[in-house]
Amino acid sequence: MNENIDNLILEHLRALRAGQDRIEDELKEVKGRLSHLESTVIGSRRDAVLTQEDVYRQQTVIDQIKERLGRIEDRLELRDH
């Protein structure tokens, strides 16, 4: 009888260990996926910042062109004052 109890306890311990191993494997996968997601978010933020910088740069060029065009119109007396 004692041997049956020992076997039953060992069986339960093995099942618990197998469950723990599955949880550890799933946790590793989740951590890997989370790390990948964090990298993706950081990359997206960096892309957004670079895009905004491009917009500011383009707006500066547009403003310079508008200023030059205004001076040209003034010289040619084409602009209404």
Backbone as JSON, one array per atom type, in Angstrom:
{
  "sequence": "MNENIDNLILEHLRALRAGQDRIEDELKEVKGRLSHLESTVIGSRRDAVLTQEDVYRQQTVIDQIKERLGRIEDRLELRDH",
  "N": [[0.82, -1.19, 0.0], [1.94, 1.21, 0.81], [3.81, 1.59, -1.17], [2.18, 2.07, -3.37], [1.13, 4.55, -2.69], [3.44, 6.08, -2.7], [4.1, 5.87, -5.42], [1.87, 7.15, -6.5], [2.21, 9.74, -5.48], [4.65, 10.4, -6.71], [3.8, 10.34, -9.36], [2.01, 12.48, -9.39], [3.78, 14.55, -8.76], [5.44, 14.45, -11.02], [3.58, 15.21, -12.96], [3.01, 17.79, -12.09], [5.54, 18.95, -12.45], [5.8, 18.7, -15.22], [3.74, 20.38, -16.01], [4.72, 22.79, -15.0], [7.02, 23.05, -16.57], [5.83, 23.43, -19.09], [4.58, 25.9, -18.62], [6.83, 27.51, -18.16], [8.03, 27.37, -20.69], [6.04, 28.62, -22.24], [6.09, 31.13, -21.05], [8.65, 32.01, -21.78], [8.23, 32.23, -24.52], [6.27, 34.24, -24.57], [7.7, 36.36, -23.42], [9.63, 36.72, -25.4], [8.02, 37.49, -27.55], [6.93, 39.84, -26.5], [9.23, 41.39, -26.25], [9.87, 41.66, -28.96], [7.62, 43.11, -29.76], [8.0, 45.47, -28.29], [10.31, 46.42, -29.53], [9.28, 46.9, -32.07], [7.43, 48.96, -31.52], [9.17, 50.97, -30.62], [10.62, 51.35, -32.97], [8.56, 52.31, -34.62], [7.94, 54.71, -33.35], [10.36, 56.06, -33.72], [10.33, 56.26, -36.5], [8.12, 57.94, -36.79], [9.07, 60.29, -35.62], [11.17, 60.9, -37.36], [9.7, 61.32, -39.7], [8.22, 63.57, -38.95], [10.32, 65.38, -38.66], [11.1, 65.57, -41.33], [8.83, 66.81, -42.37], [8.96, 69.32, -41.08], [11.37, 70.25, -42.17], [10.68, 70.36, -44.9], [8.67, 72.28, -44.75], [10.14, 74.5, -44.02], [11.69, 74.88, -46.33], [9.61, 75.41, -48.13], [8.65, 77.81, -47.04], [10.9, 79.43, -47.49], [10.95, 79.45, -50.29], [8.5, 80.7, -50.81], [9.03, 83.2, -49.75], [11.12, 84.09, -51.42], [9.74, 84.07, -53.86], [7.88, 86.04, -53.33], [9.57, 88.28, -53.17], [10.48, 88.34, -55.8], [8.07, 88.85, -57.16], [7.57, 91.37, -56.12], [9.71, 92.85, -57.2], [9.13, 92.66, -59.89], [6.81, 93.93, -59.89], [4.37, 92.57, -59.68], [2.76, 91.79, -57.64], [-0.14, 92.36, -55.71], [-0.58, 94.96, -53.46]],
  "CA": [[0.0, 0.0, 0.0], [2.83, 2.35, 0.91], [4.43, 1.75, -2.5], [1.16, 2.68, -4.23], [1.05, 5.97, -2.32], [4.68, 6.67, -3.22], [3.95, 5.96, -6.88], [0.87, 8.18, -6.77], [2.84, 11.03, -5.2], [5.6, 10.64, -7.79], [3.03, 10.63, -10.57], [1.51, 13.86, -9.25], [4.94, 15.44, -8.86], [5.84, 14.5, -12.43], [2.57, 16.0, -13.67], [3.24, 19.19, -11.71], [6.78, 19.37, -13.1], [5.51, 18.84, -16.66], [2.95, 21.62, -16.13], [5.64, 23.9, -14.77], [7.86, 23.15, -17.77], [5.01, 24.06, -20.15], [4.4, 27.31, -18.26], [8.11, 28.18, -18.4], [8.2, 27.5, -22.14], [5.11, 29.64, -22.71], [6.58, 32.41, -20.55], [9.76, 32.39, -22.65], [7.65, 32.67, -25.79], [5.6, 35.53, -24.33], [8.75, 37.35, -23.23], [10.21, 36.98, -26.71], [7.04, 38.25, -28.35], [6.85, 41.17, -25.9], [10.45, 42.08, -26.64], [9.7, 42.01, -30.37], [6.62, 44.17, -29.81], [8.64, 46.69, -27.8], [11.2, 46.89, -30.6], [8.43, 47.43, -33.13], [6.9, 50.25, -31.07], [10.28, 51.92, -30.64], [10.88, 51.65, -34.39], [7.46, 53.14, -35.12], [8.11, 56.06, -32.78], [11.5, 56.66, -34.4], [9.87, 56.61, -37.84], [7.23, 59.09, -36.67], [9.91, 61.45, -35.36], [11.87, 61.22, -38.61], [8.71, 61.87, -40.62], [7.93, 64.93, -38.5], [11.48, 66.19, -39.02], [11.0, 65.82, -42.77], [7.76, 67.8, -42.58], [9.5, 70.62, -40.68], [12.37, 70.63, -43.16], [9.96, 70.74, -46.12], [7.96, 73.54, -44.51], [11.16, 75.55, -44.06], [11.99, 75.11, -47.74], [8.43, 76.06, -48.73], [8.64, 79.2, -46.57], [11.96, 80.15, -48.19], [10.51, 79.63, -51.67], [7.45, 81.72, -50.81], [9.68, 84.49, -49.51], [11.82, 84.46, -52.66], [8.72, 84.36, -54.86], [7.34, 87.36, -52.99], [10.54, 89.31, -53.57], [10.45, 88.4, -57.26], [6.84, 89.54, -57.54], [7.73, 92.79, -55.79], [10.61, 93.45, -58.18], [8.43, 92.73, -61.19], [5.56, 94.65, -59.61], [3.28, 91.66, -60.01], [1.98, 91.49, -56.45], [-1.05, 93.39, -55.22], [-0.21, 95.35, -52.09]],
  "C": [[0.86, 1.26, 0.0], [3.49, 2.64, -0.44], [3.45, 2.4, -3.47], [1.05, 4.18, -3.95], [2.29, 6.69, -2.86], [4.59, 6.86, -4.74], [2.95, 7.05, -7.26], [1.45, 9.57, -6.55], [3.85, 11.37, -6.31], [4.9, 10.99, -9.09], [2.52, 12.07, -10.54], [2.66, 14.87, -9.37], [5.43, 15.56, -10.3], [4.87, 15.35, -13.25], [2.74, 17.49, -13.36], [4.48, 19.74, -12.41], [6.56, 19.58, -14.6], [4.7, 20.12, -16.9], [3.82, 22.85, -15.95], [6.54, 24.11, -15.98], [7.1, 23.82, -18.92], [4.84, 25.55, -19.87], [5.69, 28.09, -18.52], [8.35, 28.37, -19.9], [7.29, 28.59, -22.7], [5.56, 31.03, -22.26], [7.75, 32.9, -21.4], [9.24, 32.92, -23.98], [7.0, 34.05, -25.64], [6.63, 36.64, -24.16], [9.41, 37.71, -24.56], [9.29, 37.82, -27.58], [6.91, 39.67, -27.82], [8.07, 42.0, -26.28], [10.37, 42.53, -28.1], [8.7, 43.17, -30.52], [7.2, 45.5, -29.35], [9.56, 47.28, -28.87], [10.4, 47.51, -31.74], [7.88, 48.8, -32.77], [7.98, 51.32, -31.1], [10.61, 52.32, -32.08], [9.81, 52.55, -34.98], [7.58, 54.57, -34.61], [9.26, 56.78, -33.47], [11.09, 57.1, -35.81], [8.98, 57.85, -37.81], [8.04, 60.37, -36.45], [10.63, 61.87, -36.64], [10.92, 61.83, -39.63], [8.38, 63.31, -40.25], [9.1, 65.87, -38.81], [11.46, 66.53, -40.5], [9.95, 66.88, -43.07], [8.26, 69.19, -42.22], [10.51, 71.14, -41.69], [11.68, 71.1, -44.46], [9.24, 72.06, -45.93], [8.94, 74.71, -44.53], [11.51, 75.9, -45.5], [10.83, 75.82, -48.43], [8.38, 77.53, -48.32], [9.71, 80.02, -47.29], [11.56, 80.42, -49.64], [9.43, 80.71, -51.76], [8.04, 83.12, -50.61], [10.39, 84.99, -50.77], [10.83, 84.84, -53.76], [8.1, 85.74, -54.6], [8.28, 88.48, -53.39], [10.57, 89.47, -55.09], [9.21, 89.15, -57.74], [6.94, 91.03, -57.24], [8.61, 93.48, -56.82], [9.94, 93.63, -59.54], [7.11, 93.46, -61.08], [4.35, 93.83, -60.04], [2.33, 91.44, -58.84], [1.1, 92.68, -56.1], [-0.68, 93.71, -53.77], [-1.4, 95.69, -51.3]]
}
